[in-house]
Amino acid sequence: METKLSSSIISPLVSILINNYNYGQFLEEAIDSALNQTYDNVEVIVVDDGSTDNSSNVISRYGDRIISIFQENGGQASAFNAGFLASRGEIVCILDSDDAFDQTKVEKIVEIFQQNPDIGWCYHTLKLLDVSNNNVLRSDPDGISSHKIDFRQQIQKAKLPYFVPATSGLCFQRSLLQKLLPMPVAQNISLGDHYIKFTALALSSGFFLNEDLAIQKIHDNNAFTLDYFQGNKKQVEATILTLTAYWMRNKFPNMINFANKIFGIGLGIYWQTGGIEPRCTSSVKEYFSNTSAIEKIEIYSRAYYHANPLFVSIRRFRLLRDLRRAKTIADAGERSTVTTSV
């Protein structure tokens, strides 16, 4: 039986932020996994974003064992902002309400931060679980060795990182999140994790931990996680990318090159799937109004590359090639130099 670490001055408070919207059937397991950690000095904050199912009843059963926040539906970013505002931890871990933490997660994450005091973030792998048949699908990302990593120079050059983990694998120093939050809010779009991931990579070095310290549940509402190229989810991805780029450019002008790149990718996906969503039209127009002629050419070229079906096989090949290269270089110790070509 594992013994919990006792709280002390060298055991920093860790905040676990759980954002929830109508995932009452999964919520209890998520909260229990956060409370039942082998590390004692933890606070669990659950933000319910206007759920209409039984979520409020599930949350209320925990009483003062957790910090509960009930708000009108404002979207994932709004829930992140509210949870962080209520938190006090020096380290912050994020947990989607349909996922669950391994009981040793916080203990291991604290150790990583204490061994690497200069990093701002730590990402770890997740075990993907098909809830329809309780079948473990794979770890994601898979096969890349644990290592300290720094994407900042690559992002300045508009190079994409070779992995972008799921929300429940995100852990941060509070000092880094204070630079990113509060984040812009968009209702009914899960923009929060993309914004945090990309801006965190651009502002700080971090650590990639190749351990499955959380379970990501695959079900009807998120099955597109398994296939980046699945057609009926592409418009959602386009909206997320274009709006993330819009906010990054506005808040962090030094990230313009990177923002232009993901904006171009998002625009290309829009072209491929029938056009820009009406709710994003004004943001797209404003984005272009603030770009130079050269920037516009670069954005349109990137969009064309991602819109033209003739390039699908090339994009797949380059993505797989770069992932293989990343694994090889990470294992060889040249770990901060690999980027993707998309």
CORZI-V312419 format. One record per residue. RES is the residue in one small letter. SS is DSSP state (@ for helix, = for strand, . for the rest). Layout:
RES SS
RES SS
//
This chain:
m .
e .
t .
k .
l =
s .
s .
s .
i .
i .
s .
p .
l .
v =
s =
i =
l =
i =
n =
n =
y .
n .
y .
g @
q @
f @
l @
e @
e @
a @
i @
d @
s @
a @
l @
n .
q .
t .
y =
d .
n .
v =
e =
v =
i =
v =
v =
d =
d =
g .
s .
t .
d .
n .
s @
s @
n @
v @
i @
s @
r .
y .
g @
d @
r @
i .
i =
s =
i =
f =
q =
e .
n .
g .
g .
q @
a @
s @
a @
f @
n @
a @
g @
f @
l @
a @
s .
r .
g .
e .
i =
v =
c =
i =
l =
d =
s .
d .
d .
a =
f =
d .
q .
t .
k @
v @
e @
k @
i @
v @
e @
i @
f @
q @
q @
n .
p .
d .
i .
g .
w =
c =
y =
h =
t .
l =
k =
l =
l =
d =
v .
s .
n .
n .
n =
v =
l =
r =
s =
d =
p .
d .
g .
i .
s .
s .
h =
k =
i =
d .
f .
r @
q @
q @
i @
q @
k .
a .
k .
l =
p .
y .
f .
v .
p .
a .
t @
s @
g @
l =
c =
f =
q =
r @
s @
l @
l @
q @
k @
l @
l .
p .
m .
p .
v .
a .
q .
n .
i .
s .
l .
g @
d @
h @
y @
i @
k @
f @
t @
a @
l @
a @
l @
s .
s .
g =
f =
f =
l =
n .
e .
d .
l .
a =
i =
q =
k =
i =
h .
d .
n .
n .
a @
f @
t @
l @
d .
y .
f .
q .
g @
n @
k @
k @
q @
v @
e @
a @
t @
i @
l @
t @
l @
t @
a @
y @
w @
m @
r @
n @
k @
f .
p @
n @
m @
i @
n @
f @
a @
n @
k @
i @
f @
g @
i @
g @
l @
g @
i @
y @
w @
q @
t .
g .
g .
i .
e .
p @
r @
c @
t @
s @
s @
v @
k @
e @
y @
f @
s @
n .
t .
s .
a @
i @
e @
k @
i @
e @
i @
y @
s @
r @
a @
y @
y @
h @
a @
n .
p @
l @
f @
v @
s @
i @
r @
r @
f @
r @
l @
l @
r @
d @
l @
r @
r @
a @
k @
t @
i @
a @
d @
a @
g .
e .
r .
s .
t .
v .
t .
t =
s .
v .
//
